Amino acid sequence: MKAPILIIKNLPAAGMAIFPFILLKKETYRKDEQIINHEKIHLRQQLELLVLPFYILYLFNYFINLIRFRKHDLAYRKIIFEQEAYDNENDLNYLKNGKWFGWMKIKKHEN
């Protein structure tokens, strides 16, 4: 999957996927295969849900997690889309070999 990459120096995270773009905080991150793969996984998730529903579910999942865990970092890491991306960011063949809607198969991680 080829995605245009934009450098946004005041981005609140190292990377972010906003269909169809990958946003990166630093130019040097263009060479970070792990960050790029993580964001490409998010782009596929967005495609799976026809983009807009992804953002709605992402925010809904985050706010439910925030109520449940009361900590931003934990709420963020427990978002099902983030779990799929973090679990597979080191597998550079994940998007070729992994099944679509992989986030639906995420097992609940321990707290």
N, C-alpha and C positions, 0 to 999 in steps of 0.2 A: 504494500500500500504506500503510495507516494503522497505526501502531504506537504503543502507549503509551510515553511517554518518562518516565524516572525520573532524577532528579538524585542522584548519589552523589559527594559531595565528595572522598572518599578513593579514588576509582577510579584504578587505575594507568595509565590511558590517557585520552585526550580523550573517546573513545567506545568503546562495546562493545555488541554485539548478543547478547542471550541470549533466545532465542525465548520469548515474542512481544514482548519489551521491547527498547527502545533505552535504554541507560544512558549518561548524559553526566556529565562531571566538573563542568561549570559551567552555570548557568542560561543564560548568554549563548550557549552552543552550540546552543540550540534554534533560533536564527536562522541558524546556519551550514549552508547547503544542502549544502556539500561533505561535511561530517561526517555529516549525516543521510543523505545519499544513500549514502555508503560503508557505513554501518551497515544501511541497507535492503537493499543488495546482499547483505550477510551473512545477513540474515533470509531472503531468497529462497534462498540457498544451503542454509540450514538446512532450509527446506521441501522443496527438491529431494531432500534425503537423509533426509527424515522425522525431522529434528532430531538424535536421538542419534548416528547414524552420522557426522554432520557433525563433532561434537566429537571423536569417535575419530579420524577421518581428519585433522582439523586438528592435533591433538596429535601423531599419528604423523608427519605431514609436517614439523612443527616439529622433532621430535627427530631425524629423519633429516637435516634441513638443519643442525641444530646439530652433529651428528657430521661432516657434510661440510664445513661452512664454519667451525666453531669460534668463531662470533661470534653472540651473541644477535640483534643488530639485523639482520644479514644473513639469519640463519635465519628470523626472523620475516617479513622482506620477501619471501622466496622461497617462503613458503607459497602454494600455488596459489590458495587462496581470497582471500588478501590481494592477490595479483597482479591478480586480476580486479577486486576492489574498488578498488584504487589506480588501475588503468588506466582505470576508468570512473567514478570519483567525480565528475568534473567534467561528465559528460554526464547532465544531469537527466532525459533521456528514455531513458536506458539500460534501465531496468526495463520500460518500455513497449515499446521497440523491440528490445532484446537478446533473444537466444534463451536458453531455460533451459539449464542445465548449461554455461554459458559458461566456467566454470573448467576444464572438460575440454579446451577448445580453446586454453588458454594455451600460448604458445610459451615455451620456456626463455629467460629474460632473461639477458643477459651478467652476469658477476660484477661 
